[in-house]
Amino acid sequence: MLRGLSLIVLLFSFSSAKANVVGADTQNFNPTPDGLDFVTVQSSETLKPGIFNLGVFVNYAVNSLPNYEDVSNGDRTNFRDSLTSSDLNLGVGILDGWSVGFSMPYLLSQSVDSDVNSFRGEFAETGLTEYRLNTKVRFTGDQDGGVGAVLTANFNQIENNPFLGEGAGPTVTLELVADTTVGQYAMAANVGYRLRSEGDQIVDVPVEPFGDQMIASAAVSYLLTEYDTKLIGEVFGSIPVESADFASDRDVSSMELLLGLKHDLNRKLAWHAGAGTEIYQGSSSPDWRLYTGLNYSFGPVKKSQNIITRVNDRDEIIVEDDPFAEIGTGSESFVARDVLFKFDSAEVDEAFREALQRMADYLRRPPGFKSLVIEGHTDSIGSAAYNLKLSQRRADSVRRVLIQSGLSAKKVRAVGYGESQPIGDNGNFQGRKLNRRVEFSVTR
């Protein structure tokens, strides 16, 4: 925990946990707890029910604390500071279109070096700066984008925080988020209002608590599928709702540019790295910053009892206790997801083999079936050529199991599509999970 800001903590909240104005007033860099698409900018996508994301980030920022006596020193050559901070994040999907998140930003170290005896911002101690809680709801959308909202509450843990004042309450931010995908490009925009329950000005500190703010951010990414890597660019900033007097070498408003990458180390673990800089010299925006972090996603905790599920004409899963309870007519579609094969092989998992036996028994029931097409699909991890061959081998393996279970070989055809027909975003964990699937098209 931080005790008394030795005069100033330039921490003005620059991430509404998702528009980029949340933090403890000196931390503009605030990674999203769901770890889905960008770094600090929110997309409308939520974690699926039962999916968890654990994130840990570290960032190093140079020259972000204010100087209150030498306010004309634009290049700040006689005043240098650096802050090393971390963020521990947890996100979890609750229902379709609804997820929640929890974040704990922490000041690991600081260095302040000035050759003048100036009145400056400085932390008295390192430690936890705040708790952040957020919830995200998606109003509409699919794998190509959508619209939603994020509500965030910040609970300050810094004693004598001059930007909030004495007796301040939680800070609450409401943001509208929207995103879209065009080919390998993904884009998002966040805009919101930050309601600050500021307290009384701290005695002998020449800083009035900051008032309400408008915040906004935007992001664009490009997915390099052959390298399992996203290139990400972000811009985020804020302006006060009412004019404020901030007698320092920094402006009350802020804007920062971030460039980085997200590389999928495997199906569950993603690594982030990048750098940022101020677009103009605003509060909490550093001359430059470096960051790195990891997101680990897993789940769902409770898995469906049915490995094979029935889907409707809109490719939506029909939730039912038993997908083989009633015989269909005309055309039917089924899909199998999750752990279906041994890792990086076409060997059918035992649980999937049992589900295929049930499907074979179902298809043999009167009136029988005319044809069955088995489609193999993969995510984008690995080369496109390798994934195409792997999907064909897996579809062939499924066909063999069904034939061994009693289906006519003449009626069953297998085809592999590799990574060419994604139904989810290959740029994140849960999208790749959706793309790893086997589809079944039945004609009666």
Helices and strands as residue ranges (DSSP letters): E 5-8, E 52-62, E 79-95, E 98-114, E 122-123, E 127-128, E 130-142, E 145-156, E 171-182, E 185-196, E 213-224, G 225-227, E 229-240, E 254-264, E 269-280, E 288-298, E 308-311, E 331-337, H 350-364, E 371-377, H 384-404, G 409-411, E 412-418, H 429-435, E 437-443
